[in-house]
Every structure is written in structure tokens, then in C-alpha cells.
Amino acid sequence: MIKLGNVKKSFGGNHVLQGLNLEIPKGSSMVIIGGSGTGKSVALKCVLGLITPDSGTITVDGQDASKGDRDAFLAKFGMLFQGGALFDSLTVWQNVAFRLLRGSLKRPTDEAREIAIEKLRRVGLKADVADRLPAELSGGMQKRVGLARAIAAEPEIIFFDEPTTGLDPIMSGVINDLIREIVVEMGATAMTITHDMSSVRAIADNVAMLHNGVIQWTGPVADMDASGDPHLDQFIHGRAEGPIEAVR
């Protein structure tokens, strides 16, 4: 569904992606792990076209991601942002239905609200939450609203950017379980970037370890603990000593 071939991206003298190769099969859940500043978010933004690679190829569903109808391309995607990224001035249901109230996916207001409430229920929130403002919700509830928004337009591909950041361990587990259930239900292709190893084990079919701008190891999540790769081994066990230098 998504293929990155020898993708490179630099910002001045900072060579972030140095020949990234990655394939994400249709209907699978890929989790990209790696330290801060290794290029996980840059890779995601390159797929979406928010950043233009210096070289390399990116295809989505067999089509060149840099060509064709931009609106039709973006309609394939849903996104759960790291900080929630809810609009403070909109009610919860308006946040969830944001894409359904404008642009090429526009629906009548009553229908959009109905869909939003259905998606809120799917993530475990009651209908009475719909008319509240985001500031009236807890962090965990805001994350659920963000997830409901990500799936509101029934996307083929969903990106999750650090989905459990700022949540306690119990709520993190709830969000991880919801993500896994929803991705399987929808048959969507998922790409997640995270530091949280509990998320990796709960969400992933496959894992890719990004370091120094390239994929150091990729494979099924079940093979991760016995990978034999020193970068992956150091990262998943949180060791200070190893090929990955800790920033001091």
C-alpha cells in the first residue's frame, strides 16, 4: 500500500533521511520506532506530501504520491496527531466531522453530526460528549476524540503519531486496544510512529527500526526480541550502552 524507495531528505547540513527503504503491505499495521530526531515524523510527512524529498520514490496504492489529484490522494488518509490537535473553538462533534463538513467529502450537517456521534460511540464516548468543547474533556477523552476524527471519513490508511503520549499506563492500554480493534475492523493500512514499546507490541504486525536515516531492521513484531540487531536490541531494552549514542 505504501512503498518508500531510497528516500533522502536533508535540511541544510542535517541529513535526516539517508536512503529510506520501506514497504507497508495493504491492510497491515507497521510501527516505526527510533530515537528522537531520527526522521520518523519526516518520513510520515514525506508520504503525505507535506515535505518534498530531495530524491527517491514514494508510491501509495501503486500511484506516485507526488502526482495526480491532491484532494483525492489525501482523502485516502486519516490521522491521529500526537497532541490531539483538536480545534478549541469547535465542539467535539464538529471536530470529529471536520472533513465531512467541507471539501470533497462534504455531507449534510445532520448526516455529518450523526456519523460523528457514531464514531464517538465506537471509541467509547457517549453522545452527550458531542456538544462539549475539547477543554471540557480529560486528556484521554481528547485522544479518543482525535481517534474518532481519524476514522470519521472511513480512510484506507491511518497514521498514528505517538498515540499514547501524555497518557497514564491504563489509558495508554485503552487507546492501544482501540487502535488495534479499529484498524482490524476497517481493514485499514496503519503506520504508527512511537517510542512506547507497549504500543508497539499492542498495535504492530510489523516493526521498522529507523536510525541514522535508514531502516536498520524490519520484520514481524514476533521476531523483534530475537532480531539480533544491536540497534533494535538497545532501543527496546532501553540500554544506555550500544551503537545508539545517548544525547547527554
N, C-alpha and C positions, 0 to 999 in steps of 0.2 A: 504493500500500500504506500509506503514511504521508502525512498531509496536516496541516500546521500553518497555521492561518488567523489572522493578526493577533494572534499570541500575545504577551501582555505579562506581565512579571514584575519586580517591584521588591522590594528588601529595604530597608525604611526609605527613605532618600533615594537609594539606589543603584538606578537604573533599568537593569536588566540586559538584559531583552528589551523592545524598544520597538515591537513590531508585526512579529513574525517571520512571514514567509510562505514556506513551503517544501513542495514535493511530491516524494516519492520513489516512482517507479514500481515496481511489483511485479517482483521478480527483478533489480533494478538495484543498483549499488553507488554510493552517494552519500558523498562525503567532504566534511566541513565543516572549513574552515580559518579561522584568525583568531588574533590575538594572545591572550596570557594575559589572563583576566578579561573576555573579550568575550561570554561566555554560552554557549559551546559545550556545556559539561557541564550547564548549567542546562536548555538545550533538550532534551538527551537525557533528563534526569531528569523533565522535564515529560511527555515521551512515555510514560515508564514509570509515571507517576503517583506518583513519589517526591516530587515538588514539584507543588503545585497552582498553575496560572497564575492571575494576577489577572483576566485576560479573554482572549478568543479561543477558538478551537476546535481540537481535535486529534482526528483520526479515524485509526483503524488498520483496514485492510481494510474500509473503509466504515462502521465502527462507532465511535460516540463513545467515546473512550478512558476517559472518566470514569464510564461506566455499564456495567452488566452484571456478569457473574461475574468477580471479580478473579483467581481462580486460573486460569480458562480463558484470560483475557487474557494473563497473564504466561507461560502455557505456550507462547505463540507465540514467545517471545524467548529468545535465548542471548546471553551477554555475556562479552567478554574484557576484564578490568579492567586499568587502567594498571599497577598494581603487582603483577599476578598474582593477589593476594588468595586465595592457597591457604591452607587450614587446616593449621597446623603440626602439629596432633596427629593428623591423618588421613593414611593412606598415600596414595600417588599415585592408585591406582585408586579409593579411596574419595572422593578429591577430584573425580575425573572423573565418577564415578557419583553425585555428591551428590544430584542431583534425582531419580535413579532409585531411591534408597533410602528415599524419604519422599514424603509428599504424594500428589497426584492422579496423578503419573507413576510411582508406586512399582512396582518389578519385584522378582521373587525375587532374593535376594542373588547366587546363582550366575549368573543371567542378567545382572544389573547389572555384575558383575565382567567377564563375557565381552564385553559391549558396551564397557566402559571400555578393555579391552586392545585391542579392535579400533580404537577411536578413537585410542589412543596410537600404534598402528602407522600410522594414517593421517597423523599429524603427525611421523612419522619416529622414534618412540621404540620400543625393543624391549620385549618382555613382561617382561623381568627388572627393568624400572624400576617396575613396578606396585606392588611391595611396599616400596619405599623411602619415606622421608619427604621432604617438599619441601626440607628443609635439606640433604639429601644431593645435591641437584641444582644445576647451574650456572644462572645467570640465564636463558640461552637455553632450557635444558630446562624450567625452570619456566614460561616463557612458552608453550612448546609444550603443557605440561600444561593451562595455562589455556585454550588454544585447543581442546584435546580436550574439556575440560569444556563449553565454549561450544556445541559441536556434538553432545554426547552424546545429547541428547533430540530430535535432528532438528528444530530450531526453524525456523519460517518466516522469522524476522527475526533478524539477528545484529548486535549493537552492538560496535564495537571502540573502546575508549578509549585513545588514544595507544599503539597496539600495539607500537611499537618503542622506547619509552622505556627507556633504560639498557642498550641492546644495542649491540654493536660493528657497524660497517657491514656486515660479511659476514653476521652473524646477523640483522640487520635485513632484509637481502635475502632470506634464507631464510624468515623469518616473513611478509614481504610476498608472496612467491610462494605459500606455503602458504595464506594467506588468500584470495588470488585464485582458486587452484585449487579450494578447498573451497566458496567461495561459488558458483562456476560449477557445480560438480558437484551441489550441493544445490539449485540454483535458488532460493537464499535471497535475500531483500532485505537489503542491508547498509547500515549507517550507521556511518561512522567519523569520529572527531574526532582531528586530529593537527596537529603543527607540522612534521612531517618531509615535505619535498617529494618525496623519493624514494618514500615510502609513497603519497603522492597519485598519482604517475604510475604506480605499480605496481598500485594497488588500484582506483582510481576509474573509473567510467563517467562520472559527473557530479561537478562540484565546486560548492560554495557558499561564498562568502566572507562571513563574519559580522563586522561591525564596527559599533560604536555601537548594538547591539541590533537591527539589521536586516540582511537579506541585501543586500549591496552588488552582488553579481554571482553568477549561477549559469548553468551551461551545461556542455556536454561537455568532458571533460578535454582533448581535442584542440584546443579553442578557447581554452584558458586562456592560453597565451603571447601570443596576439594579441587579448586581450579588449578592450583599450583602456580598461579600468577602472583608474584611478590607485591605488586601494586594493589591488587584486589584484596589479597590476604591482609595487608597492613590496614587498608581502609575499613574493611568490615569488622576487624577486631579492634580498631581504634588505637593502634600502636604508634607511639611517637617515633620509634626507630624503624627505618626501612627506606625504600627508594623514593618515597614521597617526603620531601623536606617540609617540616612544620614551619610556618611563618611565626617568628618569635618577636 
